[in-house]
Amino acid sequence: MKDAARREVIVANLIRDAVSLGKELLEERQTQNDLLATKTEVDSIRMRLPNWLLRKEVREKGSG
């Protein structure tokens, strides 16, 4: 009987850990999706900027 109870505890702990890891992976995936969406948004804005402004941005980065 002790072995069965011990196995139950072990299985319960494994399930809890698996659920916790699953939640962490979902949060990480959401963060990656948010970052990708932000990058896409920035790229979209850059595409609409005039060329002279983009050249100025490159110069400022290079002189920094």
PDBQT receptor file of N, H, CA, C and O in Angstrom, charges set to zero:
ATOM      1  N   MET A   1       0.822  -1.205   0.000  1.00  0.00    +0.000 N 
ATOM      2  CA  MET A   1       0.000   0.000   0.000  1.00  0.00    +0.000 C 
ATOM      3  C   MET A   1       0.863   1.266   0.000  1.00  0.00    +0.000 C 
ATOM      4  O   MET A   1       0.534   2.258  -0.649  1.00  0.00    +0.000 OA
ATOM      5  N   LYS A   2       1.984   1.208   0.748  1.00  0.00    +0.000 N 
ATOM      6  H   LYS A   2       2.252   0.401   1.276  1.00  0.00    +0.000 HD
ATOM      7  CA  LYS A   2       2.875   2.367   0.777  1.00  0.00    +0.000 C 
ATOM      8  C   LYS A   2       3.430   2.663  -0.608  1.00  0.00    +0.000 C 
ATOM      9  O   LYS A   2       3.543   3.823  -1.004  1.00  0.00    +0.000 OA
ATOM     10  N   ASP A   3       3.778   1.603  -1.346  1.00  0.00    +0.000 N 
ATOM     11  H   ASP A   3       3.686   0.661  -1.024  1.00  0.00    +0.000 HD
ATOM     12  CA  ASP A   3       4.327   1.792  -2.685  1.00  0.00    +0.000 C 
ATOM     13  C   ASP A   3       3.317   2.455  -3.617  1.00  0.00    +0.000 C 
ATOM     14  O   ASP A   3       3.679   3.318  -4.417  1.00  0.00    +0.000 OA
ATOM     15  N   ALA A   4       2.069   2.058  -3.515  1.00  0.00    +0.000 N 
ATOM     16  H   ALA A   4       1.774   1.357  -2.866  1.00  0.00    +0.000 HD
ATOM     17  CA  ALA A   4       1.023   2.645  -4.364  1.00  0.00    +0.000 C 
ATOM     18  C   ALA A   4       0.849   4.125  -4.036  1.00  0.00    +0.000 C 
ATOM     19  O   ALA A   4       0.714   4.951  -4.940  1.00  0.00    +0.000 OA
ATOM     20  N   ALA A   5       0.852   4.460  -2.762  1.00  0.00    +0.000 N 
ATOM     21  H   ALA A   5       0.961   3.789  -2.028  1.00  0.00    +0.000 HD
ATOM     22  CA  ALA A   5       0.708   5.861  -2.355  1.00  0.00    +0.000 C 
ATOM     23  C   ALA A   5       1.915   6.671  -2.822  1.00  0.00    +0.000 C 
ATOM     24  O   ALA A   5       1.776   7.805  -3.281  1.00  0.00    +0.000 OA
ATOM     25  N   ARG A   6       3.084   6.082  -2.699  1.00  0.00    +0.000 N 
ATOM     26  H   ARG A   6       3.197   5.161  -2.326  1.00  0.00    +0.000 HD
ATOM     27  CA  ARG A   6       4.312   6.761  -3.131  1.00  0.00    +0.000 C 
ATOM     28  C   ARG A   6       4.269   7.001  -4.642  1.00  0.00    +0.000 C 
ATOM     29  O   ARG A   6       4.632   8.081  -5.109  1.00  0.00    +0.000 OA
ATOM     30  N   ARG A   7       3.828   6.005  -5.400  1.00  0.00    +0.000 N 
ATOM     31  H   ARG A   7       3.532   5.128  -5.021  1.00  0.00    +0.000 HD
ATOM     32  CA  ARG A   7       3.709   6.161  -6.857  1.00  0.00    +0.000 C 
ATOM     33  C   ARG A   7       2.706   7.250  -7.213  1.00  0.00    +0.000 C 
ATOM     34  O   ARG A   7       2.927   8.029  -8.140  1.00  0.00    +0.000 OA
ATOM     35  N   GLU A   8       1.609   7.299  -6.476  1.00  0.00    +0.000 N 
ATOM     36  H   GLU A   8       1.429   6.666  -5.723  1.00  0.00    +0.000 HD
ATOM     37  CA  GLU A   8       0.603   8.344  -6.727  1.00  0.00    +0.000 C 
ATOM     38  C   GLU A   8       1.201   9.725  -6.539  1.00  0.00    +0.000 C 
ATOM     39  O   GLU A   8       0.964  10.629  -7.340  1.00  0.00    +0.000 OA
ATOM     40  N   VAL A   9       1.977   9.882  -5.477  1.00  0.00    +0.000 N 
ATOM     41  H   VAL A   9       2.170   9.148  -4.826  1.00  0.00    +0.000 HD
ATOM     42  CA  VAL A   9       2.613  11.178  -5.207  1.00  0.00    +0.000 C 
ATOM     43  C   VAL A   9       3.599  11.520  -6.322  1.00  0.00    +0.000 C 
ATOM     44  O   VAL A   9       3.644  12.657  -6.790  1.00  0.00    +0.000 OA
ATOM     45  N   ILE A  10       4.379  10.541  -6.740  1.00  0.00    +0.000 N 
ATOM     46  H   ILE A  10       4.343   9.617  -6.360  1.00  0.00    +0.000 HD
ATOM     47  CA  ILE A  10       5.356  10.771  -7.812  1.00  0.00    +0.000 C 
ATOM     48  C   ILE A  10       4.651  11.165  -9.104  1.00  0.00    +0.000 C 
ATOM     49  O   ILE A  10       5.061  12.113  -9.773  1.00  0.00    +0.000 OA
ATOM     50  N   VAL A  11       3.601  10.446  -9.453  1.00  0.00    +0.000 N 
ATOM     51  H   VAL A  11       3.267   9.676  -8.909  1.00  0.00    +0.000 HD
ATOM     52  CA  VAL A  11       2.850  10.756 -10.678  1.00  0.00    +0.000 C 
ATOM     53  C   VAL A  11       2.217  12.141 -10.578  1.00  0.00    +0.000 C 
ATOM     54  O   VAL A  11       2.244  12.907 -11.542  1.00  0.00    +0.000 OA
ATOM     55  N   ALA A  12       1.652  12.464  -9.425  1.00  0.00    +0.000 N 
ATOM     56  H   ALA A  12       1.630  11.842  -8.643  1.00  0.00    +0.000 HD
ATOM     57  CA  ALA A  12       1.036  13.784  -9.237  1.00  0.00    +0.000 C 
ATOM     58  C   ALA A  12       2.082  14.888  -9.401  1.00  0.00    +0.000 C 
ATOM     59  O   ALA A  12       1.811  15.917 -10.020  1.00  0.00    +0.000 OA
ATOM     60  N   ASN A  13       3.272  14.671  -8.848  1.00  0.00    +0.000 N 
ATOM     61  H   ASN A  13       3.492  13.835  -8.345  1.00  0.00    +0.000 HD
ATOM     62  CA  ASN A  13       4.345  15.663  -8.982  1.00  0.00    +0.000 C 
ATOM     63  C   ASN A  13       4.796  15.800 -10.436  1.00  0.00    +0.000 C 
ATOM     64  O   ASN A  13       5.052  16.907 -10.911  1.00  0.00    +0.000 OA
ATOM     65  N   LEU A  14       4.893  14.677 -11.137  1.00  0.00    +0.000 N 
ATOM     66  H   LEU A  14       4.686  13.778 -10.751  1.00  0.00    +0.000 HD
ATOM     67  CA  LEU A  14       5.276  14.727 -12.549  1.00  0.00    +0.000 C 
ATOM     68  C   LEU A  14       4.241  15.487 -13.377  1.00  0.00    +0.000 C 
ATOM     69  O   LEU A  14       4.594  16.284 -14.247  1.00  0.00    +0.000 OA
ATOM     70  N   ILE A  15       2.979  15.237 -13.104  1.00  0.00    +0.000 N 
ATOM     71  H   ILE A  15       2.693  14.590 -12.397  1.00  0.00    +0.000 HD
ATOM     72  CA  ILE A  15       1.906  15.936 -13.828  1.00  0.00    +0.000 C 
ATOM     73  C   ILE A  15       1.969  17.432 -13.536  1.00  0.00    +0.000 C 
ATOM     74  O   ILE A  15       1.851  18.254 -14.445  1.00  0.00    +0.000 OA
ATOM     75  N   ARG A  16       2.154  17.778 -12.270  1.00  0.00    +0.000 N 
ATOM     76  H   ARG A  16       2.250  17.111 -11.531  1.00  0.00    +0.000 HD
ATOM     77  CA  ARG A  16       2.234  19.192 -11.887  1.00  0.00    +0.000 C 
ATOM     78  C   ARG A  16       3.401  19.865 -12.604  1.00  0.00    +0.000 C 
ATOM     79  O   ARG A  16       3.260  20.970 -13.127  1.00  0.00    +0.000 OA
ATOM     80  N   ASP A  17       4.565  19.187 -12.626  1.00  0.00    +0.000 N 
ATOM     81  H   ASP A  17       4.679  18.289 -12.201  1.00  0.00    +0.000 HD
ATOM     82  CA  ASP A  17       5.739  19.745 -13.297  1.00  0.00    +0.000 C 
ATOM     83  C   ASP A  17       5.506  19.891 -14.801  1.00  0.00    +0.000 C 
ATOM     84  O   ASP A  17       5.916  20.886 -15.399  1.00  0.00    +0.000 OA
ATOM     85  N   ALA A  18       4.856  18.912 -15.406  1.00  0.00    +0.000 N 
ATOM     86  H   ALA A  18       4.523  18.104 -14.920  1.00  0.00    +0.000 HD
ATOM     87  CA  ALA A  18       4.574  18.970 -16.841  1.00  0.00    +0.000 C 
ATOM     88  C   ALA A  18       3.639  20.135 -17.169  1.00  0.00    +0.000 C 
ATOM     89  O   ALA A  18       3.842  20.838 -18.159  1.00  0.00    +0.000 OA
ATOM     90  N   VAL A  19       2.633  20.331 -16.349  1.00  0.00    +0.000 N 
ATOM     91  H   VAL A  19       2.468  19.760 -15.545  1.00  0.00    +0.000 HD
ATOM     92  CA  VAL A  19       1.697  21.445 -16.561  1.00  0.00    +0.000 C 
ATOM     93  C   VAL A  19       2.431  22.773 -16.406  1.00  0.00    +0.000 C 
ATOM     94  O   VAL A  19       2.223  23.700 -17.189  1.00  0.00    +0.000 OA
ATOM     95  N   SER A  20       3.281  22.857 -15.403  1.00  0.00    +0.000 N 
ATOM     96  H   SER A  20       3.450  22.104 -14.767  1.00  0.00    +0.000 HD
ATOM     97  CA  SER A  20       4.047  24.079 -15.172  1.00  0.00    +0.000 C 
ATOM     98  C   SER A  20       4.962  24.386 -16.358  1.00  0.00    +0.000 C 
ATOM     99  O   SER A  20       5.037  25.528 -16.811  1.00  0.00    +0.000 OA
ATOM    100  N   LEU A  21       5.655  23.364 -16.856  1.00  0.00    +0.000 N 
ATOM    101  H   LEU A  21       5.594  22.436 -16.488  1.00  0.00    +0.000 HD
ATOM    102  CA  LEU A  21       6.516  23.558 -18.021  1.00  0.00    +0.000 C 
ATOM    103  C   LEU A  21       5.706  23.960 -19.253  1.00  0.00    +0.000 C 
ATOM    104  O   LEU A  21       6.138  24.801 -20.042  1.00  0.00    +0.000 OA
ATOM    105  N   GLY A  22       4.540  23.359 -19.409  1.00  0.00    +0.000 N 
ATOM    106  H   GLY A  22       4.189  22.676 -18.768  1.00  0.00    +0.000 HD
ATOM    107  CA  GLY A  22       3.668  23.713 -20.526  1.00  0.00    +0.000 C 
ATOM    108  C   GLY A  22       3.260  25.172 -20.478  1.00  0.00    +0.000 C 
ATOM    109  O   GLY A  22       3.244  25.853 -21.503  1.00  0.00    +0.000 OA
ATOM    110  N   LYS A  23       2.929  25.653 -19.284  1.00  0.00    +0.000 N 
ATOM    111  H   LYS A  23       2.942  25.100 -18.451  1.00  0.00    +0.000 HD
ATOM    112  CA  LYS A  23       2.555  27.066 -19.128  1.00  0.00    +0.000 C 
ATOM    113  C   LYS A  23       3.730  27.976 -19.471  1.00  0.00    +0.000 C 
ATOM    114  O   LYS A  23       3.560  28.995 -20.142  1.00  0.00    +0.000 OA
ATOM    115  N   GLU A  24       4.924  27.603 -19.006  1.00  0.00    +0.000 N 
ATOM    116  H   GLU A  24       5.062  26.776 -18.461  1.00  0.00    +0.000 HD
ATOM    117  CA  GLU A  24       6.112  28.407 -19.311  1.00  0.00    +0.000 C 
ATOM    118  C   GLU A  24       6.368  28.462 -20.815  1.00  0.00    +0.000 C 
ATOM    119  O   GLU A  24       6.691  29.519 -21.357  1.00  0.00    +0.000 OA
ATOM    120  N   LEU A  25       6.222  27.322 -21.486  1.00  0.00    +0.000 N 
ATOM    121  H   LEU A  25       5.959  26.463 -21.046  1.00  0.00    +0.000 HD
ATOM    122  CA  LEU A  25       6.432  27.294 -22.932  1.00  0.00    +0.000 C 
ATOM    123  C   LEU A  25       5.414  28.163 -23.661  1.00  0.00    +0.000 C 
ATOM    124  O   LEU A  25       5.758  28.857 -24.617  1.00  0.00    +0.000 OA
ATOM    125  N   LEU A  26       4.163  28.124 -23.210  1.00  0.00    +0.000 N 
ATOM    126  H   LEU A  26       3.884  27.560 -22.433  1.00  0.00    +0.000 HD
ATOM    127  CA  LEU A  26       3.134  28.968 -23.831  1.00  0.00    +0.000 C 
ATOM    128  C   LEU A  26       3.458  30.447 -23.645  1.00  0.00    +0.000 C 
ATOM    129  O   LEU A  26       3.306  31.241 -24.574  1.00  0.00    +0.000 OA
ATOM    130  N   GLU A  27       3.905  30.817 -22.438  1.00  0.00    +0.000 N 
ATOM    131  H   GLU A  27       4.028  30.172 -21.684  1.00  0.00    +0.000 HD
ATOM    132  CA  GLU A  27       4.259  32.212 -22.180  1.00  0.00    +0.000 C 
ATOM    133  C   GLU A  27       5.438  32.640 -23.053  1.00  0.00    +0.000 C 
ATOM    134  O   GLU A  27       5.449  33.744 -23.599  1.00  0.00    +0.000 OA
ATOM    135  N   GLU A  28       6.429  31.754 -23.179  1.00  0.00    +0.000 N 
ATOM    136  H   GLU A  28       6.420  30.857 -22.737  1.00  0.00    +0.000 HD
ATOM    137  CA  GLU A  28       7.593  32.065 -24.013  1.00  0.00    +0.000 C 
ATOM    138  C   GLU A  28       7.180  32.223 -25.470  1.00  0.00    +0.000 C 
ATOM    139  O   GLU A  28       7.642  33.137 -26.154  1.00  0.00    +0.000 OA
ATOM    140  N   ARG A  29       6.319  31.343 -25.942  1.00  0.00    +0.000 N 
ATOM    141  H   ARG A  29       5.944  30.601 -25.387  1.00  0.00    +0.000 HD
ATOM    142  CA  ARG A  29       5.847  31.416 -27.332  1.00  0.00    +0.000 C 
ATOM    143  C   ARG A  29       5.088  32.723 -27.555  1.00  0.00    +0.000 C 
ATOM    144  O   ARG A  29       5.247  33.362 -28.595  1.00  0.00    +0.000 OA
ATOM    145  N   GLN A  30       4.266  33.123 -26.587  1.00  0.00    +0.000 N 
ATOM    146  H   GLN A  30       4.137  32.605 -25.742  1.00  0.00    +0.000 HD
ATOM    147  CA  GLN A  30       3.515  34.371 -26.719  1.00  0.00    +0.000 C 
ATOM    148  C   GLN A  30       4.466  35.559 -26.781  1.00  0.00    +0.000 C 
ATOM    149  O   GLN A  30       4.264  36.485 -27.567  1.00  0.00    +0.000 OA
ATOM    150  N   THR A  31       5.511  35.528 -25.942  1.00  0.00    +0.000 N 
ATOM    151  H   THR A  31       5.675  34.776 -25.304  1.00  0.00    +0.000 HD
ATOM    152  CA  THR A  31       6.503  36.599 -25.961  1.00  0.00    +0.000 C 
ATOM    153  C   THR A  31       7.185  36.666 -27.322  1.00  0.00    +0.000 C 
ATOM    154  O   THR A  31       7.379  37.753 -27.866  1.00  0.00    +0.000 OA
ATOM    155  N   GLN A  32       7.551  35.509 -27.875  1.00  0.00    +0.000 N 
ATOM    156  H   GLN A  32       7.394  34.626 -27.433  1.00  0.00    +0.000 HD
ATOM    157  CA  GLN A  32       8.176  35.479 -29.199  1.00  0.00    +0.000 C 
ATOM    158  C   GLN A  32       7.228  36.030 -30.258  1.00  0.00    +0.000 C 
ATOM    159  O   GLN A  32       7.645  36.777 -31.143  1.00  0.00    +0.000 OA
ATOM    160  N   ASN A  33       5.961  35.664 -30.168  1.00  0.00    +0.000 N 
ATOM    161  H   ASN A  33       5.621  35.057 -29.449  1.00  0.00    +0.000 HD
ATOM    162  CA  ASN A  33       4.973  36.167 -31.129  1.00  0.00    +0.000 C 
ATOM    163  C   ASN A  33       4.818  37.675 -31.001  1.00  0.00    +0.000 C 
ATOM    164  O   ASN A  33       4.712  38.381 -32.004  1.00  0.00    +0.000 OA
ATOM    165  N   ASP A  34       4.804  38.176 -29.750  1.00  0.00    +0.000 N 
ATOM    166  H   ASP A  34       4.889  37.603 -28.935  1.00  0.00    +0.000 HD
ATOM    167  CA  ASP A  34       4.696  39.619 -29.527  1.00  0.00    +0.000 C 
ATOM    168  C   ASP A  34       5.899  40.352 -30.115  1.00  0.00    +0.000 C 
ATOM    169  O   ASP A  34       5.748  41.401 -30.743  1.00  0.00    +0.000 OA
ATOM    170  N   LEU A  35       7.099  39.794 -29.910  1.00  0.00    +0.000 N 
ATOM    171  H   LEU A  35       7.222  38.942 -29.400  1.00  0.00    +0.000 HD
ATOM    172  CA  LEU A  35       8.306  40.419 -30.446  1.00  0.00    +0.000 C 
ATOM    173  C   LEU A  35       8.291  40.422 -31.970  1.00  0.00    +0.000 C 
ATOM    174  O   LEU A  35       8.672  41.413 -32.593  1.00  0.00    +0.000 OA
ATOM    175  N   LEU A  36       7.857  39.333 -32.563  1.00  0.00    +0.000 N 
ATOM    176  H   LEU A  36       7.547  38.529 -32.057  1.00  0.00    +0.000 HD
ATOM    177  CA  LEU A  36       7.786  39.252 -34.022  1.00  0.00    +0.000 C 
ATOM    178  C   LEU A  36       6.780  40.266 -34.565  1.00  0.00    +0.000 C 
ATOM    179  O   LEU A  36       7.034  40.918 -35.577  1.00  0.00    +0.000 OA
ATOM    180  N   ALA A  37       5.640  40.395 -33.890  1.00  0.00    +0.000 N 
ATOM    181  H   ALA A  37       5.434  39.866 -33.067  1.00  0.00    +0.000 HD
ATOM    182  CA  ALA A  37       4.629  41.365 -34.318  1.00  0.00    +0.000 C 
ATOM    183  C   ALA A  37       5.182  42.782 -34.222  1.00  0.00    +0.000 C 
ATOM    184  O   ALA A  37       4.933  43.608 -35.101  1.00  0.00    +0.000 OA
ATOM    185  N   THR A  38       5.931  43.067 -33.159  1.00  0.00    +0.000 N 
ATOM    186  H   THR A  38       6.133  42.396 -32.446  1.00  0.00    +0.000 HD
ATOM    187  CA  THR A  38       6.520  44.392 -32.990  1.00  0.00    +0.000 C 
ATOM    188  C   THR A  38       7.541  44.661 -34.092  1.00  0.00    +0.000 C 
ATOM    189  O   THR A  38       7.564  45.753 -34.661  1.00  0.00    +0.000 OA
ATOM    190  N   LYS A  39       8.387  43.671 -34.396  1.00  0.00    +0.000 N 
ATOM    191  H   LYS A  39       8.367  42.785 -33.934  1.00  0.00    +0.000 HD
ATOM    192  CA  LYS A  39       9.381  43.830 -35.455  1.00  0.00    +0.000 C 
ATOM    193  C   LYS A  39       8.689  44.076 -36.794  1.00  0.00    +0.000 C 
ATOM    194  O   LYS A  39       9.123  44.925 -37.571  1.00  0.00    +0.000 OA
ATOM    195  N   THR A  40       7.632  43.345 -37.059  1.00  0.00    +0.000 N 
ATOM    196  H   THR A  40       7.279  42.655 -36.427  1.00  0.00    +0.000 HD
ATOM    197  CA  THR A  40       6.887  43.520 -38.307  1.00  0.00    +0.000 C 
ATOM    198  C   THR A  40       6.298  44.923 -38.379  1.00  0.00    +0.000 C 
ATOM    199  O   THR A  40       6.310  45.559 -39.432  1.00  0.00    +0.000 OA
ATOM    200  N   GLU A  41       5.785  45.395 -37.252  1.00  0.00    +0.000 N 
ATOM    201  H   GLU A  41       5.776  44.878 -36.396  1.00  0.00    +0.000 HD
ATOM    202  CA  GLU A  41       5.208  46.739 -37.194  1.00  0.00    +0.000 C 
ATOM    203  C   GLU A  41       6.284  47.796 -37.457  1.00  0.00    +0.000 C 
ATOM    204  O   GLU A  41       6.060  48.739 -38.216  1.00  0.00    +0.000 OA
ATOM    205  N   VAL A  42       7.445  47.637 -36.831  1.00  0.00    +0.000 N 
ATOM    206  H   VAL A  42       7.627  46.871 -36.214  1.00  0.00    +0.000 HD
ATOM    207  CA  VAL A  42       8.548  48.576 -37.030  1.00  0.00    +0.000 C 
ATOM    208  C   VAL A  42       8.998  48.554 -38.488  1.00  0.00    +0.000 C 
ATOM    209  O   VAL A  42       9.224  49.607 -39.085  1.00  0.00    +0.000 OA
ATOM    210  N   ASP A  43       9.128  47.371 -39.056  1.00  0.00    +0.000 N 
ATOM    211  H   ASP A  43       8.944  46.516 -38.572  1.00  0.00    +0.000 HD
ATOM    212  CA  ASP A  43       9.519  47.257 -40.466  1.00  0.00    +0.000 C 
ATOM    213  C   ASP A  43       8.502  47.945 -41.373  1.00  0.00    +0.000 C 
ATOM    214  O   ASP A  43       8.872  48.601 -42.347  1.00  0.00    +0.000 OA
ATOM    215  N   SER A  44       7.230  47.791 -41.050  1.00  0.00    +0.000 N 
ATOM    216  H   SER A  44       6.929  47.258 -40.259  1.00  0.00    +0.000 HD
ATOM    217  CA  SER A  44       6.172  48.415 -41.842  1.00  0.00    +0.000 C 
ATOM    218  C   SER A  44       6.277  49.940 -41.778  1.00  0.00    +0.000 C 
ATOM    219  O   SER A  44       6.109  50.623 -42.788  1.00  0.00    +0.000 OA
ATOM    220  N   ILE A  45       6.552  50.461 -40.597  1.00  0.00    +0.000 N 
ATOM    221  H   ILE A  45       6.689  49.907 -39.776  1.00  0.00    +0.000 HD
ATOM    222  CA  ILE A  45       6.701  51.917 -40.439  1.00  0.00    +0.000 C 
ATOM    223  C   ILE A  45       7.923  52.393 -41.213  1.00  0.00    +0.000 C 
ATOM    224  O   ILE A  45       7.874  53.420 -41.889  1.00  0.00    +0.000 OA
ATOM    225  N   ARG A  46       9.028  51.642 -41.112  1.00  0.00    +0.000 N 
ATOM    226  H   ARG A  46       9.069  50.807 -40.562  1.00  0.00    +0.000 HD
ATOM    227  CA  ARG A  46      10.259  52.006 -41.827  1.00  0.00    +0.000 C 
ATOM    228  C   ARG A  46      10.037  52.077 -43.329  1.00  0.00    +0.000 C 
ATOM    229  O   ARG A  46      10.594  52.940 -44.007  1.00  0.00    +0.000 OA
ATOM    230  N   MET A  47       9.219  51.166 -43.845  1.00  0.00    +0.000 N 
ATOM    231  H   MET A  47       8.766  50.465 -43.295  1.00  0.00    +0.000 HD
ATOM    232  CA  MET A  47       8.959  51.144 -45.291  1.00  0.00    +0.000 C 
ATOM    233  C   MET A  47       8.278  52.430 -45.746  1.00  0.00    +0.000 C 
ATOM    234  O   MET A  47       8.399  52.823 -46.906  1.00  0.00    +0.000 OA
ATOM    235  N   ARG A  48       7.566  53.082 -44.840  1.00  0.00    +0.000 N 
ATOM    236  H   ARG A  48       7.468  52.762 -43.897  1.00  0.00    +0.000 HD
ATOM    237  CA  ARG A  48       6.831  54.292 -45.206  1.00  0.00    +0.000 C 
ATOM    238  C   ARG A  48       7.633  55.570 -44.966  1.00  0.00    +0.000 C 
ATOM    239  O   ARG A  48       7.196  56.658 -45.342  1.00  0.00    +0.000 OA
ATOM    240  N   LEU A  49       8.802  55.441 -44.343  1.00  0.00    +0.000 N 
ATOM    241  H   LEU A  49       9.157  54.557 -44.038  1.00  0.00    +0.000 HD
ATOM    242  CA  LEU A  49       9.608  56.629 -44.076  1.00  0.00    +0.000 C 
ATOM    243  C   LEU A  49      10.343  57.067 -45.341  1.00  0.00    +0.000 C 
ATOM    244  O   LEU A  49      10.685  56.241 -46.188  1.00  0.00    +0.000 OA
ATOM    245  N   PRO A  50      10.581  58.362 -45.460  1.00  0.00    +0.000 N 
ATOM    246  CA  PRO A  50      11.348  58.824 -46.624  1.00  0.00    +0.000 C 
ATOM    247  C   PRO A  50      12.802  58.350 -46.531  1.00  0.00    +0.000 C 
ATOM    248  O   PRO A  50      13.340  58.162 -45.440  1.00  0.00    +0.000 OA
ATOM    249  N   ASN A  51      13.417  58.162 -47.690  1.00  0.00    +0.000 N 
ATOM    250  H   ASN A  51      12.980  58.315 -48.576  1.00  0.00    +0.000 HD
ATOM    251  CA  ASN A  51      14.793  57.654 -47.736  1.00  0.00    +0.000 C 
ATOM    252  C   ASN A  51      15.778  58.544 -46.984  1.00  0.00    +0.000 C 
ATOM    253  O   ASN A  51      16.679  58.040 -46.313  1.00  0.00    +0.000 OA
ATOM    254  N   TRP A  52      15.615  59.864 -47.089  1.00  0.00    +0.000 N 
ATOM    255  H   TRP A  52      14.883  60.274 -47.634  1.00  0.00    +0.000 HD
ATOM    256  CA  TRP A  52      16.574  60.756 -46.438  1.00  0.00    +0.000 C 
ATOM    257  C   TRP A  52      16.565  60.560 -44.930  1.00  0.00    +0.000 C 
ATOM    258  O   TRP A  52      17.599  60.700 -44.278  1.00  0.00    +0.000 OA
ATOM    259  N   LEU A  53      15.411  60.238 -44.377  1.00  0.00    +0.000 N 
ATOM    260  H   LEU A  53      14.570  60.125 -44.907  1.00  0.00    +0.000 HD
ATOM    261  CA  LEU A  53      15.322  60.025 -42.936  1.00  0.00    +0.000 C 
ATOM    262  C   LEU A  53      16.007  58.717 -42.545  1.00  0.00    +0.000 C 
ATOM    263  O   LEU A  53      16.664  58.638 -41.507  1.00  0.00    +0.000 OA
ATOM    264  N   LEU A  54      15.852  57.708 -43.370  1.00  0.00    +0.000 N 
ATOM    265  H   LEU A  54      15.319  57.772 -44.213  1.00  0.00    +0.000 HD
ATOM    266  CA  LEU A  54      16.512  56.433 -43.095  1.00  0.00    +0.000 C 
ATOM    267  C   LEU A  54      18.027  56.579 -43.167  1.00  0.00    +0.000 C 
ATOM    268  O   LEU A  54      18.746  56.000 -42.352  1.00  0.00    +0.000 OA
ATOM    269  N   ARG A  55      18.517  57.349 -44.134  1.00  0.00    +0.000 N 
ATOM    270  H   ARG A  55      17.933  57.820 -44.795  1.00  0.00    +0.000 HD
ATOM    271  CA  ARG A  55      19.967  57.566 -44.232  1.00  0.00    +0.000 C 
ATOM    272  C   ARG A  55      20.477  58.288 -42.994  1.00  0.00    +0.000 C 
ATOM    273  O   ARG A  55      21.557  57.974 -42.494  1.00  0.00    +0.000 OA
ATOM    274  N   LYS A  56      19.716  59.243 -42.499  1.00  0.00    +0.000 N 
ATOM    275  H   LYS A  56      18.839  59.498 -42.904  1.00  0.00    +0.000 HD
ATOM    276  CA  LYS A  56      20.102  59.980 -41.290  1.00  0.00    +0.000 C 
ATOM    277  C   LYS A  56      20.177  59.014 -40.106  1.00  0.00    +0.000 C 
ATOM    278  O   LYS A  56      21.095  59.103 -39.290  1.00  0.00    +0.000 OA
ATOM    279  N   GLU A  57      19.226  58.103 -40.010  1.00  0.00    +0.000 N 
ATOM    280  H   GLU A  57      18.480  58.031 -40.672  1.00  0.00    +0.000 HD
ATOM    281  CA  GLU A  57      19.206  57.128 -38.920  1.00  0.00    +0.000 C 
ATOM    282  C   GLU A  57      20.468  56.268 -38.962  1.00  0.00    +0.000 C 
ATOM    283  O   GLU A  57      21.057  55.987 -37.918  1.00  0.00    +0.000 OA
ATOM    284  N   VAL A  58      20.884  55.850 -40.146  1.00  0.00    +0.000 N 
ATOM    285  H   VAL A  58      20.405  56.078 -40.994  1.00  0.00    +0.000 HD
ATOM    286  CA  VAL A  58      22.087  55.026 -40.297  1.00  0.00    +0.000 C 
ATOM    287  C   VAL A  58      23.315  55.828 -39.880  1.00  0.00    +0.000 C 
ATOM    288  O   VAL A  58      24.189  55.304 -39.189  1.00  0.00    +0.000 OA
ATOM    289  N   ARG A  59      23.390  57.093 -40.292  1.00  0.00    +0.000 N 
ATOM    290  H   ARG A  59      22.680  57.518 -40.853  1.00  0.00    +0.000 HD
ATOM    291  CA  ARG A  59      24.533  57.943 -39.916  1.00  0.00    +0.000 C 
ATOM    292  C   ARG A  59      24.620  58.096 -38.408  1.00  0.00    +0.000 C 
ATOM    293  O   ARG A  59      25.710  58.021 -37.840  1.00  0.00    +0.000 OA
ATOM    294  N   GLU A  60      23.477  58.310 -37.747  1.00  0.00    +0.000 N 
ATOM    295  H   GLU A  60      22.592  58.370 -38.208  1.00  0.00    +0.000 HD
ATOM    296  CA  GLU A  60      23.479  58.490 -36.297  1.00  0.00    +0.000 C 
ATOM    297  C   GLU A  60      23.939  57.225 -35.596  1.00  0.00    +0.000 C 
ATOM    298  O   GLU A  60      24.669  57.304 -34.608  1.00  0.00    +0.000 OA
ATOM    299  N   LYS A  61      23.535  56.073 -36.076  1.00  0.00    +0.000 N 
ATOM    300  H   LYS A  61      22.941  56.009 -36.879  1.00  0.00    +0.000 HD
ATOM    301  CA  LYS A  61      23.983  54.809 -35.486  1.00  0.00    +0.000 C 
ATOM    302  C   LYS A  61      25.490  54.651 -35.659  1.00  0.00    +0.000 C 
ATOM    303  O   LYS A  61      26.182  54.212 -34.741  1.00  0.00    +0.000 OA
ATOM    304  N   GLY A  62      25.993  55.008 -36.830  1.00  0.00    +0.000 N 
ATOM    305  H   GLY A  62      25.431  55.365 -37.576  1.00  0.00    +0.000 HD
ATOM    306  CA  GLY A  62      27.413  54.844 -37.118  1.00  0.00    +0.000 C 
ATOM    307  C   GLY A  62      28.293  55.785 -36.310  1.00  0.00    +0.000 C 
ATOM    308  O   GLY A  62      29.418  55.428 -35.962  1.00  0.00    +0.000 OA
ATOM    309  N   SER A  63      27.800  56.981 -36.007  1.00  0.00    +0.000 N 
ATOM    310  H   SER A  63      26.886  57.271 -36.291  1.00  0.00    +0.000 HD
ATOM    311  CA  SER A  63      28.616  57.950 -35.278  1.00  0.00    +0.000 C 
ATOM    312  C   SER A  63      28.561  57.742 -33.776  1.00  0.00    +0.000 C 
ATOM    313  O   SER A  63      29.354  58.332 -33.042  1.00  0.00    +0.000 OA
ATOM    314  N   GLY A  64      27.634  56.908 -33.305  1.00  0.00    +0.000 N 
ATOM    315  H   GLY A  64      26.990  56.429 -33.902  1.00  0.00    +0.000 HD
ATOM    316  CA  GLY A  64      27.440  56.700 -31.867  1.00  0.00    +0.000 C 
ATOM    317  C   GLY A  64      28.423  55.804 -31.318  1.00  0.00    +0.000 C 
ATOM    318  O   GLY A  64      28.402  55.522 -30.120  1.00  0.00    +0.000 OA
TER     319      GLY A  64
